[in-house]
Amino acid sequence: MPLRDRANFTDDQIEIALDRQTFDGYARCPCCECSLSHVDWDAHHRDGDRTNNATSNLVLPCARCHHECYHQRAGKPRMPRDCVVLA
């Protein structure tokens, strides 16, 4: 499925992250482990700093997990939780 928001990461960085998150031949969400080939997914800054576009700061969660990480509750934005990803 498509990447919804590249967040200023390059295609090469996206490929590196996909390779880093590949298990059993499928790129997977690091949170729920669903196959990214079957769902929409997002580019996410691990440290929450949108100006830090280092490849090591890139993780590709499925759109559902990314939404849950940042979804507003009671009108207040939630702080990013620590990403559980491969180093």
C-alpha positions as CSV (number, residue, x, y, z in Angstrom):
1,M,0.0,0.0,0.0
2,P,1.1,3.6,-0.4
3,L,3.1,5.7,1.9
4,R,0.7,8.5,3.1
5,D,3.2,11.1,4.2
6,R,6.9,11.1,3.4
7,A,7.7,13.9,6.0
8,N,10.8,15.1,4.0
9,F,12.5,11.7,4.0
10,T,14.2,10.6,0.7
11,D,13.2,7.5,-1.3
12,D,16.6,6.0,-0.2
13,Q,15.8,6.5,3.4
14,I,12.4,5.0,3.0
15,E,14.0,1.9,1.3
16,I,16.5,1.6,4.2
17,A,13.6,1.7,6.8
18,L,11.6,-0.8,4.8
19,D,14.6,-3.2,4.7
20,R,15.2,-2.6,8.5
21,Q,11.5,-3.5,9.2
22,T,11.4,-6.6,7.0
23,F,10.7,-9.9,8.7
24,D,9.8,-13.2,7.0
25,G,10.0,-11.4,3.6
26,Y,7.5,-8.7,4.5
27,A,8.0,-5.1,5.7
28,R,6.1,-4.9,8.9
29,C,4.7,-2.2,11.2
30,P,7.1,-2.2,14.3
31,C,4.1,-1.8,16.6
32,C,1.5,-4.3,15.6
33,E,3.7,-6.3,13.1
34,C,1.0,-6.1,10.3
35,S,2.4,-6.4,6.7
36,L,2.9,-2.9,5.3
37,S,2.1,-4.3,1.8
38,H,-1.6,-4.6,2.8
39,V,-2.2,-1.3,4.7
40,D,-1.5,2.4,4.4
41,W,1.6,3.5,6.3
42,D,3.3,6.7,7.4
43,A,6.7,8.1,7.9
44,H,7.3,8.8,11.5
45,H,10.1,10.7,13.3
46,R,11.1,8.4,16.3
47,D,12.1,11.3,18.5
48,G,9.1,13.5,17.5
49,D,11.4,16.2,16.0
50,R,10.2,16.8,12.5
51,T,13.4,18.6,11.7
52,N,15.5,15.6,12.4
53,N,15.4,13.7,9.1
54,A,18.3,11.3,9.9
55,T,17.6,7.8,8.6
56,S,18.1,6.5,12.1
57,N,15.1,8.7,13.2
58,L,12.8,7.2,10.6
59,V,10.3,4.5,11.3
60,L,7.4,3.3,9.1
61,P,4.3,2.4,11.2
62,C,1.0,1.5,9.8
63,A,-1.5,4.4,9.6
64,R,-3.5,2.9,12.4
65,C,-0.6,2.7,14.9
66,H,0.7,6.1,13.8
67,H,-2.8,7.6,14.5
68,E,-3.0,6.0,17.9
69,C,0.4,7.4,18.8
70,Y,-0.6,11.0,18.0
71,H,-4.4,11.0,18.2
72,Q,-6.0,13.8,20.3
73,R,-8.1,12.8,23.3
74,A,-10.4,15.2,25.0
75,G,-9.1,18.0,22.7
76,K,-5.5,17.6,24.0
77,P,-2.8,16.2,21.7
78,R,-1.0,13.1,23.0
79,M,2.7,13.2,23.4
80,P,4.6,10.8,21.2
81,R,5.2,7.5,23.0
82,D,8.6,5.9,22.7
83,C,8.8,4.0,19.5
84,V,9.4,0.3,19.7
85,V,11.5,-0.4,16.7
86,L,14.6,-2.1,15.6
87,A,17.8,-0.1,16.1
